[in-house]
Amino acid sequence: MAGQGSGGNVIAAICSFFIPGLGQLVQGRIMAALFFFVVCAVSYALGATVILFFMWLVGAIFHLWAIIDAARFRGVG
């Protein structure tokens, strides 16, 4: 990746828009991808329940964070 604002980061951000963590996976950051995917999936799943309906907000915040993180990533070096 060429750095922040590069075409690769735009593609990664678009990927994370559809599936949280996919943009990080495209950038080669496996642990970050796994973290965002698991946190968002669990939060959205808990948000689907009647008792923990507020968890969708947590999932939405982490989903947005995943998109921004993919867009602002600066490669090493």
Contact map, one row per residue, 1 for C-alpha under 8 A:
11100101100000000000000000100000000000000000000000000000000000000000000001100
11110101000000000000000000000000000000000000000000000000000000000000000001100
11111100100000000000000000000000000000000000000000000000000000000000000011100
01111100100000000000000000000000000000000000000000000000000000000000001111000
00111110110000000000000000000000000000000000000000000000000000000000001100000
11111111110000000000000000000000000000000000000000000000000000000000000000000
00001111111000000000000000000000000000000000000000000000000000000000000000000
11000111111100000000000000000000000000000000000000000000000000000000000000000
10111111111110000000000000000000000000000000000000000000000000000000011110000
00001111111111000000000000000000000000000000000000000000000000000000011000000
00000011111111100000001000000000000000000000000000000000000000000000000000000
00000001111111110000011101100000000000000000000000000000000000000010011000000
00000000111111111000001000000000000000000000000000000000000000000111111000000
00000000011111111100001000000000000000000000000000000000000000000010000000000
00000000001111111111011000000000000000000000000000000000000000000000000000000
00000000000111111111111100000000000000000000000000000000000000100110010000000
00000000000011111111000000000000000000000000000000000000000000110010000000000
00000000000001111111000000000000000000000000000000000000000000000000000000000
00000000000000111111110000000000000010000000000000000000000000000000000000000
00000000000000111111111000000000100110010000000000000000000000100110000000000
00000000000000010011111110000001111110000000000000000000000000000100000000000
00000000000100110011111111000000100010000000000000000000000000000000000000000
00000000001111110001111111100000100000000000000000000000000000000110010000000
00000000000100010000111111111101100000000000000000000000000000000100010000000
00000000000000000000111111111101100000000000000000000000000000000000000000000
00000000000100000000011111111000000000000000000000000000000000000000000000000
10000000000100000000001111111000000000000000000000000000000000000000010000000
00000000000000000000000111111100000000000000000000000000000000000000000000000
00000000000000000000000111111111100000000000000000000000000000000000000000000
00000000000000000000000110011111110000000000000000000000000000000000000000000
00000000000000000000000000001111111000000000000000000000000000000000000000000
00000000000000000000100110001111111100000000000000000000000000000000000000000
00000000000000000001111110001111111110000000000000000000000000000000000000000
00000000000000000000100000000111111111000000000000000000000000000000000000000
00000000000000000000100000000011111111100000000000000000000000000000000000000
00000000000000000001100000000001111111110000000000000000000001100100000000000
00000000000000000011110000000000111111111000000000000000000000000000000000000
00000000000000000000000000000000011111111100000000000000000000000000000000000
00000000000000000000000000000000001111111110000000000000001001000000000000000
00000000000000000001000000000000000111111111000000000000011101100000000000000
00000000000000000000000000000000000011111111100000000000001000000000000000000
00000000000000000000000000000000000001111111110000000000001000000000000000000
00000000000000000000000000000000000000111111111000000011011000000000000000000
00000000000000000000000000000000000000011111111100000011001000000000000000000
00000000000000000000000000000000000000001111111110000000000000000000000000000
00000000000000000000000000000000000000000111111110011011000000000000000000000
00000000000000000000000000000000000000000011111111011111100000000000000000000
00000000000000000000000000000000000000000001111111011001000000000000000000000
00000000000000000000000000000000000000000000111111111000000000000000000000000
00000000000000000000000000000000000000000000001111111000000000000000000000000
00000000000000000000000000000000000000000000000011111000000000000000000000000
00000000000000000000000000000000000000000000011111111110000000000000000000000
00000000000000000000000000000000000000000000011111111111000000000000000000000
00000000000000000000000000000000000000000000001000011111110000000000000000000
00000000000000000000000000000000000000000011011000011111111000000000000000000
00000000000000000000000000000000000000000011011100001111111100000000000000000
00000000000000000000000000000000000000000000001000000111111110000000000000000
00000000000000000000000000000000000000010010000000000111111111000000000000000
00000000000000000000000000000000000000111111000000000011111111100000000000000
00000000000000000000000000000000000000010000000000000001111111110000000000000
00000000000000000000000000000000000000000000000000000000111111111000000000000
00000000000000000000000000000000000100110000000000000000011111111100000000000
00000000000000011001000000000000000100010000000000000000001111111110000000000
00000000000000001000000000000000000000000000000000000000000111111111000000000
00000000000000000000000000000000000000000000000000000000000011111111100000000
00000000000010010001101100000000000100000000000000000000000001111111110000000
00000000000111011001001000000000000000000000000000000000000000111111111000000
00000000000010000000000000000000000000000000000000000000000000011111111100000
00000000000010000000000000000000000000000000000000000000000000001111111110000
00000000110110010000001100100000000000000000000000000000000000000111111110000
00011000110110000000000000000000000000000000000000000000000000000011111110000
00011000100000000000000000000000000000000000000000000000000000000001111111000
00110000100000000000000000000000000000000000000000000000000000000000111111100
11110000000000000000000000000000000000000000000000000000000000000000000111110
11100000000000000000000000000000000000000000000000000000000000000000000011111
00000000000000000000000000000000000000000000000000000000000000000000000001111
00000000000000000000000000000000000000000000000000000000000000000000000000111
